[in-house]
Amino acid sequence: MASCRAWNIRVLVAVVCGLLTGIILGLGIWRIVIRIQRGISATSSSTPTEFCRNGGTWENGRCVCTEEWKGLRCTIANFCEKSTYMGFTFARIPVGRYGPSLQTCGKGTPNAGNPMAVRLCSLSPYGEIELQNVTIGNCNENLETLEEQVKDVTAPLNNISSEVQILTSDANKLTAENISSATRVVGQIFNTSRNASPEAKKIAIVTVSQLLDASGDAFQEAAATANNDALTTLIEQMETYSLSLGNESVVEPNIAIQSANFSSKDAVGPLNVRFSVQKGASSSLLSGSTFIHTNVDGLNPDGQTELQVLLNMTKNLFKKERDDITVAPEALYLTNHCSLNFPGGSNPPASASQVGNSKACGFVVYQNDKLFQSKTFTAKSNFSQKIISSKTDENEQDQSASVDMVFSPRYNQREFQLYSYACVYWNLSTRDWDTYGCQKHKGTDGFLRCHCNHTTNFAVLMTFKKDYQYPKSLDVFSNVGCALSITGLALTIVFQIVTRKVRKTSVTWVLVNLCISMLIFNLLFVFGIENSNKNKTSDGDIHDIDFKNNDVPQTDTINDSNPTCTAIAALLHYFLLVTFTWNALSAAQLYFLLIRTMKPLPRHFILFISLIGWGVPAIVVAITVGVIYSQNGKNPQWELDYRQEIICWLAIPEPDGVTKSPLLWSFILPVTIILISNVVIFITISIKVLWKNNQNLTSTKKVSSMRKIVSTLSVAVVFGITWILAYLMLVNDDSIRIIFSYIFCLFNTTQGVQIFFLHTVRTKIFQTEASKVLTLLLSIGRRKSLSSVTRPRLRVRMYNFLRSLPTLHEHFRLLETSRSTEDITFSESDKAKESI
């Protein structure tokens, strides 16, 4: 009857604890769901990106649409629908672009795989979207053969120009060799000595616009193999062509050319020409977005101005100063920004505009900087990087000029802050950026301002600092869990070391090392996971820029270096790998002790597992950091290839760089292997040992079931099975991911507490010592309050109840306390245990 009553009390306690746990988890999940719903409703009402439709993005207070849409919310179609004409089928084509046919040349032709025809989608004079006639190519011609043909002075340049335009219509297929060949052919078409027709040159402009859609890597490879000769020649020839348009303009999605004529008769004072580029609804250049004004007083940018250049020309002045300056006769370019040039050498042949006192000034606007491949400056962002080249046919001996410029860059101000910029020019001798004669000026209107005392190649290179959204400090839930785990792990380590001689079990060594690694990891996590850079505040205001420093930057995005955060990330990486390694070693040891009981533990087992537990993770971390540094050591921001900026932990890979991520190869992959092996061993031990019916067991079956459950939980905690919940956090659904995140946090932040209760509190030695302390406290309480008899008796009953809790299965050596079960293992295992 006494045993039945004791069993009923235990069942009642278990049911009550289960109900309380279920209620707490239910309330927690309910609270999470409510917070998720509130977060979704708040996001939907405050996120401006949902205001933009059809792929438009919210930047700087307005929608920036894709090429296929326009309007305030990107809801107005700006494309031609799928069409079929003359047997050729064309997909949707944005306005202003040529669409390639879906039909391609056959495998047996030199032009295999390239489109057979192209078709233009344009706007009529009345603003209606319409498709033009189909232009059919020649499948027996490719860019290499056309490059050979154009060398012949009698070659039909109109046909060659059309063929090149068709062959470059699909920019995704363009290689470095294709780019080099196409630029050489187009450069010859622009060559004034070839006297190509205006129609051939306009088609060549289309080709250049299509080339600028090719990948940046292909341009870098082309510039490296061709030594920039083809790109430089193309730029020079296009600048010369810009002087021959009169007052006309040619506008394509990635390039626009415009010129203006002005009179210089009897002019001795300044002659100012102002060129402006206005902001558009999309990133493409549109007709009507560029303006030229002559005989102006100065710059006058407004809210719609993206960049503006003022050429200050003075005739018959500063002759001596001009003679002291060597000026390169080349174009003016800008990466991320604007460029400007006056010729310092060869001038184009005299045209009708030069007869009398009429002079020409031409401008070329590039949508991006792919034609300007720098060896020192690297652009990593995808911000609008318009480049301007300007040229005048005024003789250098008759003029002295300077350049003023304002620029309002377009970038995502919610994610980036303007850090600095440099006013530079393109040095054609070194084919890179230089700062001679250029300086920054402080403005009051929010624009970036530059001034150069010469008219060589000009540019503004800007650098941005990413505005990271650093996470908030650890919440109370995480702090309490980690604090309890740190306390439990510290007590477990002390208990295991102090009582090791009494217990005489080799499991102590594995458990102590596991607790030490987990304790250090928790301490580093609590005190070091946050990046100290979060305390550095900056509003990205232009007035905070150092205007005295005009050095050429190395990249357009920078980050504050933090070696301390990198070191903490490496330590967290190491100690978490050590923890998982000791989880695996614990599983291996229990497998030898409980499954392979007929064979002793290997010789020097403790030394062997110690070298593995602490040495293998160190090798993994050292190789990871070494490989990343060897590949990116020249980059001052190489640390971010290893760790994150928002927290001191391994970097999360980009969608296109998962296979090269250190997080995958140095953490996820080894941890996955360890967890799979631990799960297999856990299932094996559970079936063959923990849940196997033993006919020699004298306890009741009900109590035996209780032992099995506790033993299973004890093994699961030491094996780190709860870390499997981390993989459930990878689901795409945000609400489900948050729920699993809280569950994962609950089980793993309290892992130290679980080890303390299951592997320390439940041992007989700990219970004996605790009973002595409890008896002492009870005796003191009895002396102080003799009148109160009920409470001491109740405490004695609780004490006896605690002492009557069942121990683990007789084969489970980790928590076994009885002397009889310590003699079960064979002598070889006993020697291994006594070695510690």
ChimeraX attribute file (.defattr): number of C-alpha atoms within 10 A of each C-alpha:
attribute: neighborCount
match mode: 1-to-1
recipient: residues
	/A:1	6
	/A:2	7
	/A:3	9
	/A:4	9
	/A:5	10
	/A:6	14
	/A:7	14
	/A:8	12
	/A:9	13
	/A:10	16
	/A:11	14
	/A:12	12
	/A:13	12
	/A:14	12
	/A:15	12
	/A:16	12
	/A:17	12
	/A:18	12
	/A:19	12
	/A:20	12
	/A:21	12
	/A:22	12
	/A:23	12
	/A:24	12
	/A:25	13
	/A:26	12
	/A:27	12
	/A:28	15
	/A:29	17
	/A:30	13
	/A:31	12
	/A:32	17
	/A:33	16
	/A:34	12
	/A:35	13
	/A:36	17
	/A:37	13
	/A:38	12
	/A:39	12
	/A:40	14
	/A:41	11
	/A:42	11
	/A:43	12
	/A:44	13
	/A:45	11
	/A:46	11
	/A:47	10
	/A:48	15
	/A:49	16
	/A:50	16
	/A:51	17
	/A:52	19
	/A:53	21
	/A:54	16
	/A:55	16
	/A:56	24
	/A:57	21
	/A:58	20
	/A:59	15
	/A:60	12
	/A:61	8
	/A:62	16
	/A:63	23
	/A:64	24
	/A:65	25
	/A:66	19
	/A:67	22
	/A:68	19
	/A:69	23
	/A:70	22
	/A:71	16
	/A:72	16
	/A:73	21
	/A:74	24
	/A:75	15
	/A:76	13
	/A:77	16
	/A:78	21
	/A:79	22
	/A:80	21
	/A:81	15
	/A:82	10
	/A:83	14
	/A:84	12
	/A:85	11
	/A:86	8
	/A:87	7
	/A:88	19
	/A:89	17
	/A:90	21
	/A:91	14
	/A:92	14
	/A:93	23
	/A:94	22
	/A:95	23
	/A:96	22
	/A:97	21
	/A:98	25
	/A:99	24
	/A:100	27
	/A:101	26
	/A:102	15
	/A:103	15
	/A:104	16
	/A:105	18
	/A:106	15
	/A:107	10
	/A:108	10
	/A:109	13
	/A:110	17
	/A:111	20
	/A:112	16
	/A:113	15
	/A:114	24
	/A:115	25
	/A:116	22
	/A:117	26
	/A:118	25
	/A:119	24
	/A:120	20
	/A:121	22
	/A:122	21
	/A:123	16
	/A:124	10
	/A:125	7
	/A:126	6
	/A:127	8
	/A:128	8
	/A:129	18
	/A:130	14
	/A:131	18
	/A:132	12
	/A:133	11
	/A:134	19
	/A:135	16
	/A:136	17
	/A:137	21
	/A:138	18
	/A:139	21
	/A:140	13
	/A:141	17
	/A:142	20
	/A:143	23
	/A:144	15
	/A:145	12
	/A:146	20
	/A:147	20
	/A:148	12
	/A:149	16
	/A:150	20
	/A:151	12
	/A:152	11
	/A:153	11
	/A:154	9
	/A:155	14
	/A:156	13
	/A:157	24
	/A:158	17
	/A:159	14
	/A:160	23
	/A:161	26
	/A:162	21
	/A:163	23
	/A:164	26
	/A:165	25
	/A:166	29
	/A:167	28
	/A:168	26
	/A:169	26
	/A:170	20
	/A:171	16
	/A:172	11
	/A:173	13
	/A:174	20
	/A:175	17
	/A:176	21
	/A:177	16
	/A:178	19
	/A:179	25
	/A:180	24
	/A:181	23
	/A:182	27
	/A:183	25
	/A:184	21
	/A:185	27
	/A:186	29
	/A:187	22
	/A:188	20
	/A:189	27
	/A:190	27
	/A:191	19
	/A:192	14
	/A:193	10
	/A:194	15
	/A:195	13
	/A:196	17
	/A:197	12
	/A:198	15
	/A:199	13
	/A:200	19
	/A:201	23
	/A:202	15
	/A:203	21
	/A:204	26
	/A:205	24
	/A:206	26
	/A:207	24
	/A:208	24
	/A:209	24
	/A:210	24
	/A:211	25
	/A:212	21
	/A:213	19
	/A:214	20
	/A:215	16
	/A:216	18
	/A:217	12
	/A:218	18
	/A:219	26
	/A:220	19
	/A:221	17
	/A:222	23
	/A:223	23
	/A:224	14
	/A:225	13
	/A:226	15
	/A:227	12
	/A:228	20
	/A:229	16
	/A:230	21
	/A:231	22
	/A:232	20
	/A:233	18
	/A:234	23
	/A:235	22
	/A:236	19
	/A:237	19
	/A:238	25
	/A:239	26
	/A:240	23
	/A:241	23
	/A:242	26
	/A:243	26
	/A:244	20
	/A:245	19
	/A:246	17
	/A:247	14
	/A:248	11
	/A:249	19
	/A:250	16
	/A:251	22
	/A:252	22
	/A:253	22
	/A:254	22
	/A:255	24
	/A:256	23
	/A:257	25
	/A:258	25
	/A:259	25
	/A:260	24
	/A:261	19
	/A:262	17
	/A:263	16
	/A:264	16
	/A:265	10
	/A:266	8
	/A:267	12
	/A:268	14
	/A:269	12
	/A:270	19
	/A:271	20
	/A:272	20
	/A:273	21
	/A:274	21
	/A:275	23
	/A:276	22
	/A:277	22
	/A:278	19
	/A:279	20
	/A:280	17
	/A:281	20
	/A:282	19
	/A:283	19
	/A:284	18
	/A:285	24
	/A:286	20
	/A:287	13
	/A:288	11
	/A:289	16
	/A:290	22
	/A:291	15
	/A:292	20
	/A:293	13
	/A:294	17
	/A:295	13
	/A:296	15
	/A:297	13
	/A:298	14
	/A:299	18
	/A:300	12
	/A:301	19
	/A:302	13
	/A:303	11
	/A:304	12
	/A:305	20
	/A:306	22
	/A:307	26
	/A:308	25
	/A:309	26
	/A:310	25
	/A:311	27
	/A:312	22
	/A:313	21
	/A:314	18
	/A:315	21
	/A:316	13
	/A:317	17
	/A:318	13
	/A:319	14
	/A:320	8
	/A:321	9
	/A:322	16
	/A:323	10
	/A:324	8
	/A:325	11
	/A:326	10
	/A:327	18
	/A:328	18
	/A:329	20
	/A:330	27
	/A:331	32
	/A:332	30
	/A:333	32
	/A:334	28
	/A:335	32
	/A:336	26
	/A:337	28
	/A:338	30
	/A:339	31
	/A:340	30
	/A:341	29
	/A:342	28
	/A:343	25
	/A:344	18
	/A:345	12
	/A:346	10
	/A:347	14
	/A:348	16
	/A:349	11
	/A:350	9
	/A:351	12
	/A:352	11
	/A:353	18
	/A:354	15
	/A:355	9
	/A:356	10
	/A:357	12
	/A:358	15
	/A:359	21
	/A:360	22
	/A:361	26
	/A:362	28
	/A:363	30
	/A:364	28
	/A:365	23
	/A:366	29
	/A:367	25
	/A:368	23
	/A:369	22
	/A:370	24
	/A:371	24
	/A:372	22
	/A:373	23
	/A:374	20
	/A:375	13
	/A:376	11
	/A:377	16
	/A:378	14
	/A:379	21
	/A:380	10
	/A:381	14
	/A:382	10
	/A:383	15
	/A:384	17
	/A:385	24
	/A:386	26
	/A:387	28
	/A:388	33
	/A:389	28
	/A:390	32
	/A:391	26
	/A:392	24
	/A:393	22
	/A:394	20
	/A:395	15
	/A:396	19
	/A:397	13
	/A:398	14
	/A:399	19
	/A:400	21
	/A:401	21
	/A:402	19
	/A:403	23
	/A:404	20
	/A:405	28
	/A:406	27
	/A:407	22
	/A:408	20
	/A:409	20
	/A:410	17
	/A:411	18
	/A:412	16
	/A:413	15
	/A:414	13
	/A:415	12
	/A:416	16
	/A:417	21
	/A:418	23
	/A:419	22
	/A:420	24
	/A:421	25
	/A:422	23
	/A:423	32
	/A:424	32
	/A:425	29
	/A:426	27
	/A:427	20
	/A:428	16
	/A:429	7
	/A:430	10
	/A:431	16
	/A:432	16
	/A:433	28
	/A:434	21
	/A:435	18
	/A:436	15
	/A:437	16
	/A:438	23
	/A:439	19
	/A:440	21
	/A:441	15
	/A:442	15
	/A:443	13
	/A:444	9
	/A:445	12
	/A:446	14
	/A:447	20
	/A:448	23
	/A:449	23
	/A:450	24
	/A:451	19
	/A:452	24
	/A:453	16
	/A:454	21
	/A:455	28
	/A:456	30
	/A:457	30
	/A:458	34
	/A:459	30
	/A:460	28
	/A:461	26
	/A:462	23
	/A:463	22
	/A:464	21
	/A:465	18
	/A:466	19
	/A:467	19
	/A:468	15
	/A:469	11
	/A:470	15
	/A:471	11
	/A:472	8
	/A:473	11
	/A:474	13
	/A:475	8
	/A:476	9
	/A:477	12
	/A:478	18
	/A:479	14
	/A:480	14
	/A:481	19
	/A:482	25
	/A:483	18
	/A:484	19
	/A:485	26
	/A:486	25
	/A:487	14
	/A:488	22
	/A:489	28
	/A:490	17
	/A:491	16
	/A:492	24
	/A:493	21
	/A:494	12
	/A:495	18
	/A:496	19
	/A:497	12
	/A:498	11
	/A:499	13
	/A:500	18
	/A:501	11
	/A:502	9
	/A:503	21
	/A:504	17
	/A:505	22
	/A:506	22
	/A:507	22
	/A:508	20
	/A:509	20
	/A:510	21
	/A:511	21
	/A:512	20
	/A:513	19
	/A:514	23
	/A:515	26
	/A:516	20
	/A:517	22
	/A:518	24
	/A:519	23
	/A:520	17
	/A:521	22
	/A:522	23
	/A:523	16
	/A:524	17
	/A:525	19
	/A:526	15
	/A:527	9
	/A:528	21
	/A:529	20
	/A:530	22
	/A:531	21
	/A:532	16
	/A:533	17
	/A:534	16
	/A:535	8
	/A:536	7
	/A:537	8
	/A:538	12
	/A:539	10
	/A:540	17
	/A:541	12
	/A:542	20
	/A:543	11
	/A:544	12
	/A:545	14
	/A:546	13
	/A:547	15
	/A:548	9
	/A:549	13
	/A:550	19
	/A:551	14
	/A:552	18
	/A:553	18
	/A:554	17
	/A:555	19
	/A:556	22
	/A:557	21
	/A:558	16
	/A:559	17
	/A:560	12
	/A:561	15
	/A:562	16
	/A:563	10
	/A:564	13
	/A:565	23
	/A:566	23
	/A:567	16
	/A:568	22
	/A:569	24
	/A:570	22
	/A:571	21
	/A:572	23
	/A:573	22
	/A:574	23
	/A:575	23
	/A:576	20
	/A:577	26
	/A:578	25
	/A:579	25
	/A:580	26
	/A:581	26
	/A:582	29
	/A:583	26
	/A:584	24
	/A:585	22
	/A:586	21
	/A:587	25
	/A:588	16
	/A:589	20
	/A:590	19
	/A:591	16
	/A:592	16
	/A:593	21
	/A:594	17
	/A:595	16
	/A:596	12
	/A:597	14
	/A:598	12
	/A:599	12
	/A:600	17
	/A:601	20
	/A:602	12
	/A:603	11
	/A:604	10
	/A:605	14
	/A:606	19
	/A:607	11
	/A:608	11
	/A:609	19
	/A:610	16
	/A:611	10
	/A:612	15
	/A:613	24
	/A:614	19
	/A:615	13
	/A:616	16
	/A:617	23
	/A:618	19
	/A:619	11
	/A:620	18
	/A:621	19
	/A:622	13
	/A:623	13
	/A:624	17
	/A:625	17
	/A:626	13
	/A:627	13
	/A:628	17
	/A:629	16
	/A:630	10
	/A:631	11
	/A:632	14
	/A:633	13
	/A:634	9
	/A:635	11
	/A:636	14
	/A:637	17
	/A:638	16
	/A:639	23
	/A:640	17
	/A:641	19
	/A:642	25
	/A:643	22
	/A:644	18
	/A:645	27
	/A:646	17
	/A:647	21
	/A:648	26
	/A:649	25
	/A:650	23
	/A:651	20
	/A:652	17
	/A:653	17
	/A:654	10
	/A:655	7
	/A:656	8
	/A:657	9
	/A:658	13
	/A:659	12
	/A:660	11
	/A:661	19
	/A:662	22
	/A:663	20
	/A:664	17
	/A:665	15
	/A:666	20
	/A:667	19
	/A:668	13
	/A:669	11
	/A:670	17
	/A:671	20
	/A:672	15
	/A:673	11
	/A:674	21
	/A:675	21
	/A:676	15
	/A:677	15
	/A:678	24
	/A:679	18
	/A:680	13
	/A:681	19
	/A:682	20
	/A:683	14
	/A:684	14
	/A:685	21
	/A:686	18
	/A:687	12
	/A:688	12
	/A:689	18
	/A:690	27
	/A:691	17
	/A:692	12
	/A:693	13
	/A:694	12
	/A:695	6
	/A:696	6
	/A:697	11
	/A:698	8
	/A:699	9
	/A:700	9
	/A:701	11
	/A:702	10
	/A:703	14
	/A:704	20
	/A:705	15
	/A:706	17
	/A:707	19
	/A:708	20
	/A:709	14
	/A:710	17
	/A:711	21
	/A:712	18
	/A:713	15
	/A:714	20
	/A:715	23
	/A:716	19
	/A:717	20
	/A:718	26
	/A:719	27
	/A:720	21
	/A:721	18
	/A:722	18
	/A:723	18
	/A:724	15
	/A:725	16
	/A:726	15
	/A:727	14
	/A:728	15
	/A:729	19
	/A:730	13
	/A:731	12
	/A:732	9
	/A:733	9
	/A:734	13
	/A:735	16
	/A:736	16
	/A:737	17
	/A:738	17
	/A:739	19
	/A:740	20
	/A:741	17
	/A:742	17
	/A:743	18
	/A:744	19
	/A:745	20
	/A:746	16
	/A:747	17
	/A:748	23
	/A:749	21
	/A:750	20
	/A:751	24
	/A:752	28
	/A:753	23
	/A:754	21
	/A:755	22
	/A:756	23
	/A:757	14
	/A:758	19
	/A:759	21
	/A:760	21
	/A:761	16
	/A:762	20
	/A:763	19
	/A:764	17
	/A:765	16
	/A:766	15
	/A:767	16
	/A:768	12
	/A:769	11
	/A:770	14
	/A:771	16
	/A:772	12
	/A:773	12
	/A:774	16
	/A:775	15
	/A:776	12
	/A:777	11
	/A:778	17
	/A:779	12
	/A:780	11
	/A:781	14
	/A:782	15
	/A:783	9
	/A:784	10
	/A:785	11
	/A:786	9
	/A:787	8
	/A:788	11
	/A:789	10
	/A:790	8
	/A:791	13
	/A:792	16
	/A:793	12
	/A:794	11
	/A:795	14
	/A:796	14
	/A:797	12
	/A:798	12
	/A:799	15
	/A:800	12
	/A:801	13
	/A:802	13
	/A:803	15
	/A:804	10
	/A:805	14
	/A:806	14
	/A:807	22
	/A:808	25
	/A:809	24
	/A:810	19
	/A:811	17
	/A:812	22
	/A:813	19
	/A:814	21
	/A:815	23
	/A:816	21
	/A:817	17
	/A:818	13
	/A:819	9
	/A:820	9
	/A:821	14
	/A:822	18
	/A:823	10
	/A:824	14
	/A:825	16
	/A:826	15
	/A:827	11
	/A:828	14
	/A:829	19
	/A:830	18
	/A:831	16
	/A:832	20
	/A:833	20
	/A:834	13
	/A:835	14
	/A:836	14
